[in-house]
């Protein structure tokens, strides 16, 4: 079990999602990085951590 979700895990999950969906993994990683940057700009602390976890689950479960 993953103890803490962080940016690198989100990007990895985006790449894995792209592989499963026959999409471009580089583009998926770039999109994930853009989303992470947007979250960093507007959230801090626990809110940011929760948003990163949600983003990770979206990629991991789709």
Helices and strands as residue ranges (DSSP letters): H 7-20, H 25-42, H 45-61
